[in-house]
């Protein structure tokens, strides 16, 4: 019989701390809703594994290792069986260096401590459970943010009601992956869900978990305050909430509407989920080597001219500075981890980066399992993972920086290694 334990703990930072995610520097001036670290632990006769979902922008690989070590110390869960997922909220704490915003080492230490505590609480709450899963759909709240313009160029976020827009440059992923977990008395204890849309709906300078925070609030109101809502952000490097054909998605508080819509979809789904008591679980991972992106001498020369110019914009100067700092990165290769966890016929594939939606769709299409969730921003930080076509088109997501450091083939390697795990019997 499968056992499960869940817990959540507040990780809202102190006011005045930096807020990464934008080119400009921001500091928190208030709290719209609390941020959380959430943990779910699964146990079968032979396997013990855990997922931690954190309301933060991202985490570097070294910090992932620190959290895994702390969780292992507290729970004895094998480090390789721990998945660390950032929701990628852009109104969270200073956990990474992001352009003009610097990471705060004291907060990182607090986060590691809280992660250990919440995992320990989930582990201590292990109990026999019933579990089931399903896939729902929502096609009206997420949009590809890259657009082909009438002149043939491609622009990221070209503006609402822009008459020069021709069509989206890529697809969306409308699936909502859902796992429902109940105790043996059919009392819900956790809902795991995933949807592909950037967590940059709130904006401003107040801390917020963005639309998954509203989703959690509604699920607790509907299913009971004991329910822990664990949200895993899908492949959404080129997906956001802005409908360029309407001004409605620009309204203040739109993140609440998004959370409400997702909650309604999930609440419609879960009464029909078939629950099981005897599911098996499994996990496996592959670490592969990715090459550093190449930059040409003329790119460096152009960056220097931009920095020396009095007429260039702040944005261009920021990226020019990134090019010069990128040049000083000594490493030529980087380790990239692909991890998959399976609960029955539901597979969760963790990808370390801001992955374009097409890669998530490719994994789902190639998976032999009926139910699939993609969790981006998981187990490491690698910037945007764009398609070859996007690199040819250009745009914000493909610009080189200290974070956007990997070569153009890394997304395809991620897909191939994920499908290797899924298709070659590595989850038994």
C-alpha positions in Angstrom: 0.0 0.0 0.0 1.3 3.5 -0.9 1.8 6.0 1.9 2.0 9.7 1.6 2.7 12.7 3.8 2.3 16.4 3.1 3.1 19.7 4.8 3.6 23.4 4.1 5.5 26.2 5.8 5.6 30.0 5.2 8.8 31.3 3.6 7.7 35.0 3.0 10.8 37.2 3.2 11.2 40.3 5.3 10.0 43.6 3.7 12.7 45.5 1.9 14.4 42.4 0.4 15.2 42.3 -3.3 12.7 40.7 -5.7 14.4 39.0 -8.7 12.8 38.5 -12.1 13.0 41.8 -13.8 15.8 43.8 -15.5 15.4 46.6 -12.9 16.0 46.3 -9.2 13.0 46.0 -6.9 12.5 45.6 -3.2 9.4 44.3 -1.5 7.1 46.9 0.0 4.3 44.6 1.2 2.7 41.2 1.0 -0.3 40.3 -1.1 -0.2 36.7 0.0 2.3 34.5 1.8 4.9 32.4 0.0 5.3 28.7 1.0 7.6 25.8 0.9 5.5 22.7 0.4 6.5 19.0 0.6 4.9 15.7 -0.4 6.6 12.4 0.4 5.6 9.1 -1.2 6.5 5.7 0.3 6.0 2.2 -1.0 7.6 -1.1 0.2 10.9 -0.3 -1.5 10.9 3.3 -2.5 10.9 6.6 -0.7 10.7 9.9 -2.7 9.8 13.5 -2.2 8.8 16.6 -4.1 9.4 20.1 -2.7 7.5 23.0 -4.4 8.9 26.4 -3.4 7.3 29.8 -4.1 10.5 31.3 -5.5 11.9 32.4 -8.9 14.6 29.8 -9.2 17.5 28.0 -7.5 21.1 27.4 -8.5 22.4 23.8 -8.6 24.6 24.3 -5.5 21.5 25.4 -3.5 19.6 22.4 -4.8 22.3 20.2 -3.4 22.2 22.0 -0.1 18.4 21.4 0.2 18.7 17.8 -0.8 21.4 17.3 1.8 19.3 18.9 4.5 16.2 16.9 3.5 18.2 13.7 3.5 19.6 14.5 7.0 16.0 15.0 8.3 14.2 12.1 6.6 16.8 9.7 5.2 15.2 10.0 1.8 17.9 9.3 -0.8 19.1 12.6 -2.3 18.6 11.4 -5.8 14.9 10.7 -4.9 14.2 14.4 -4.0 12.8 16.8 -6.6 13.1 20.5 -5.9 10.7 22.7 -7.9 10.5 26.5 -8.1 7.2 27.9 -9.1 9.0 30.8 -10.8 7.0 33.5 -9.1 8.4 37.0 -10.1 7.2 38.5 -6.8 9.3 36.3 -4.5 12.5 36.4 -2.4 16.1 37.2 -3.4 17.2 33.6 -4.1 19.3 34.2 -7.3 21.3 36.9 -8.9 19.0 38.4 -11.6 20.4 41.3 -13.5 20.5 44.2 -11.0 19.0 42.1 -8.1 21.4 40.2 -5.9 20.7 37.0 -4.0 20.6 37.2 -0.2 22.7 34.5 1.5 20.9 34.8 4.8 17.6 34.2 3.1 19.1 31.2 1.2 20.1 29.7 4.6 16.6 30.3 6.0 15.1 28.6 2.9 17.4 25.5 3.3 16.3 25.3 7.0 12.6 25.7 6.1 12.9 23.1 3.3 14.3 20.6 5.8 11.6 21.3 8.3 8.7 21.0 5.9 10.1 17.8 4.4 10.5 16.4 7.9 7.0 17.2 8.7 5.7 15.5 5.6 7.8 12.5 6.3 6.5 12.3 9.9 2.9 12.5 8.6 3.2 9.4 6.3 -0.1 7.5 6.2 -1.8 5.0 4.0 -3.7 6.9 1.2 -5.9 6.6 -1.8 -4.6 8.3 -4.9 -5.8 9.1 -8.4 -5.0 11.3 -11.4 -6.6 13.0 -14.4 -6.0 15.5 -17.1 -8.2 18.6 -17.6 -8.0 21.5 -20.0 -8.1 25.3 -20.0 -7.4 27.1 -23.3 -8.3 30.7 -22.5 -5.8 32.0 -19.9 -2.4 31.2 -21.3 -0.9 32.6 -24.6 2.3 32.2 -26.5 4.1 35.4 -25.8 6.2 35.4 -29.0 4.5 36.8 -32.1 5.3 36.9 -35.8 4.7 40.4 -37.0 3.4 41.5 -40.3 6.9 42.4 -41.5 8.1 38.9 -40.7 10.0 39.7 -37.5 9.4 38.0 -34.2 8.7 40.0 -31.0 8.2 39.0 -27.4 5.3 40.7 -25.8 4.6 43.1 -28.7 1.8 44.9 -26.8 -2.0 44.6 -26.4 -4.0 45.5 -29.5 -0.8 46.0 -31.6 -2.0 46.3 -35.2 1.3 45.0 -36.5 0.8 41.5 -35.0 0.2 38.7 -37.5 0.0 35.5 -35.5 1.6 33.6 -32.5 5.0 32.1 -33.2 4.2 28.9 -31.3 1.6 26.8 -29.5 0.4 26.6 -25.9 -0.2 23.6 -23.7 -3.8 23.7 -22.3 -3.5 20.6 -20.2 -4.0 20.7 -16.4 -2.4 17.7 -14.8 -4.0 16.7 -11.5 -3.1 14.2 -8.7 -5.7 13.8 -5.9 -4.6 12.3 -2.6 -7.0 11.3 0.2 -6.7 9.4 3.4 -8.5 6.1 3.8 -11.6 7.9 5.0 -11.7 9.7 1.6 -10.7 13.0 3.2 -8.5 15.0 0.7 -5.1 15.8 2.0 -3.3 17.1 -1.1 -3.9 18.2 -4.7 -0.9 18.2 -7.0 -1.5 20.2 -10.2 0.4 21.6 -13.1 -0.2 24.2 -15.8 2.0 25.9 -18.4 2.0 29.7 -17.8 4.6 32.1 -16.6 4.2 33.3 -13.0 4.5 36.9 -13.8 0.9 38.0 -13.5 1.1 40.1 -10.4 4.0 42.5 -11.0 4.8 45.4 -8.8 6.7 45.3 -5.5 4.6 43.2 -3.1 5.4 39.6 -2.4 2.9 37.1 -3.8 2.7 33.4 -4.9 0.9 34.6 -8.0 -2.0 32.6 -9.4 -1.1 29.3 -7.7 -1.5 31.2 -4.4 -5.1 32.0 -5.3 -5.6 28.4 -6.5 -4.4 27.1 -3.1 -6.8 29.4 -1.3 -9.8 28.2 -3.2 -8.9 24.5 -2.9 -8.6 24.9 0.8 -12.0 26.7 1.0 -13.6 24.0 -1.1 -11.9 20.8 0.1 -10.8 21.7 3.7 -8.0 23.7 5.3 -6.0 20.5 5.7 -5.5 20.3 1.9 -2.0 21.2 0.6 -2.0 22.5 -2.9 1.2 21.7 -4.7 1.6 23.5 -8.0 4.3 22.6 -10.5 4.9 25.1 -13.3 4.7 23.5 -16.8 6.9 24.2 -19.7 6.2 28.0 -20.2 9.4 29.7 -21.3 7.4 31.3 -24.1 4.0 31.3 -22.4 2.3 34.1 -20.4 -1.1 35.4 -19.4 -1.4 38.3 -21.8 -4.1 38.2 -24.4 -2.9 40.6 -27.1 -6.4 40.9 -28.4 -7.9 42.1 -25.2 -7.2 44.6 -22.4 -8.9 42.4 -19.8 -5.7 40.4 -18.9 -3.9 43.6 -18.0 -6.3 44.5 -15.2 -5.0 44.6 -11.6 -5.8 41.4 -9.8 -5.9 39.2 -12.9 -3.8 36.6 -11.1 -6.8 36.0 -8.9 -9.0 35.4 -11.9 -6.5 32.9 -13.2 -6.3 31.0 -9.9 -10.1 30.9 -9.8 -10.4 29.5 -13.3 -7.9 26.8 -12.7 -9.5 26.0 -9.4 -12.9 25.5 -11.1 -11.4 23.2 -13.6 -9.7 21.1 -11.0 -12.8 21.0 -8.8 -14.8 19.8 -11.8 -12.3 17.1 -12.5 -11.6 15.5 -9.1 -15.0 14.0 -8.3 -14.6 11.7 -11.3 -11.0 10.6 -10.5 -10.7 6.9 -9.9 -8.9 6.4 -6.6 -6.4 3.6 -5.9 -4.8 2.1 -2.8 -2.2 -0.2 -4.4 -0.3 2.0 -6.9 3.5 1.5 -7.3 5.9 4.4 -7.4 9.3 4.9 -9.0 11.9 7.6 -9.8 15.0 7.9 -11.9 17.3 10.6 -13.3 20.0 11.2 -15.9 22.7 13.9 -15.6 24.1 14.9 -19.0 26.7 17.4 -20.1 25.6 20.5 -21.9 28.0 22.9 -23.7 28.4 26.6 -23.0 26.9 28.8 -25.7 29.4 30.3 -28.2 29.7 34.0 -28.6 31.5 35.7 -31.5 34.1 38.4 -31.3 31.8 40.8 -33.1 29.2 40.3 -30.3 31.7 41.3 -27.7 32.8 44.3 -29.7 29.2 45.4 -30.2 28.5 45.0 -26.5 31.5 47.3 -25.7 30.2 49.9 -28.1 26.8 49.8 -26.6 28.2 50.3 -23.1 30.3 53.2 -24.4 27.3 54.9 -26.1 25.3 57.7 -24.7 22.2 56.9 -26.8 21.5 53.2 -26.1 18.7 52.2 -23.7 19.2 50.9 -20.3 17.9 47.5 -21.5 20.6 47.3 -24.2 23.3 48.3 -21.7 22.2 45.6 -19.3 22.4 42.9 -21.9 25.7 44.3 -23.2 27.1 44.1 -19.7 25.8 40.5 -19.5 27.7 39.6 -22.7 31.0 40.9 -21.2 30.4 39.0 -18.0 29.4 35.9 -19.9 32.8 36.0 -21.6 34.5 35.5 -18.3 32.7 32.3 -17.3 35.5 29.7 -17.2 33.4 26.6 -17.4 32.9 25.2 -20.9 30.3 22.5 -20.0 27.6 22.2 -17.3 25.8 19.3 -15.8 22.1 19.2 -16.5 19.8 16.9 -14.5 16.6 15.3 -16.0 14.5 13.6 -13.3 11.2 11.6 -13.6 8.9 10.4 -10.8 6.1 8.0 -11.5 3.0 7.5 -9.3 1.0 4.7 -10.9 0.4 5.9 -14.5 1.2 9.6 -13.8 4.7 10.7 -14.6 6.3 14.0 -13.4 9.2 15.1 -15.5 11.5 17.7 -13.9 13.4 20.0 -16.3 16.0 22.6 -15.0 15.2 25.8 -16.9 12.6 28.1 -18.3 11.7 25.6 -21.0 9.8 26.4 -24.2 6.4 24.8 -24.4 7.2 22.8 -27.4 9.7 20.7 -25.5 7.0 19.9 -22.9 4.6 18.9 -25.6 7.3 16.7 -27.2 7.9 14.8 -23.9 4.1 14.3 -23.4 3.7 13.0 -27.0 6.6 10.6 -26.7 5.8 9.3 -23.3 4.4 5.7 -23.1 2.3 6.8 -20.1 -1.2 8.1 -20.3 -0.8 10.9 -17.7 2.1 13.3 -17.8 3.1 16.5 -15.9 6.0 18.7 -16.8 7.7 20.6 -13.9 10.1 23.3 -15.2 12.5 25.3 -13.0 13.3 22.1 -11.2 16.6 20.8 -9.9 18.6 23.7 -11.3 18.7 27.0 -13.1 19.7 27.3 -16.8 17.7 30.3 -18.1 15.5 30.0 -21.2 15.6 26.8 -23.1 14.5 27.8 -26.5 13.9 26.0 -29.8 16.3 26.2 -32.7 13.6 28.1 -34.6 13.4 30.7 -31.8 17.2 31.2 -31.9 16.9 31.9 -35.6 14.0 34.3 -35.0 15.7 36.1 -32.1 13.8 37.8 -29.3 14.2 38.3 -25.5 14.3 34.6 -24.6 17.3 33.9 -26.8 19.6 36.7 -25.7 22.8 35.6 -24.1 23.4 36.3 -20.4 25.1 34.7 -17.5 21.9 32.7 -17.0 21.1 32.1 -20.6 24.4 30.3 -21.1 23.7 26.9 -22.8 23.9 26.0 -26.4 21.0 25.8 -28.9 20.7 22.0 -28.7 20.1 21.6 -24.9 16.3 21.6 -25.1 16.4 18.7 -27.6 18.8 16.8 -25.4 16.4 17.4 -22.4 13.6 15.8 -24.4 15.7 12.9 -25.5 17.0 12.0 -22.0 13.5 12.4 -20.5 12.1 10.0 -23.1 15.0 7.6 -22.4 13.9 7.4 -18.8 10.2 7.1 -19.7 10.6 4.6 -22.5 13.5 2.3 -21.6 12.1 0.7 -18.4 14.0 3.0 -16.0 10.8 3.6 -13.9 10.3 0.0 -12.7 
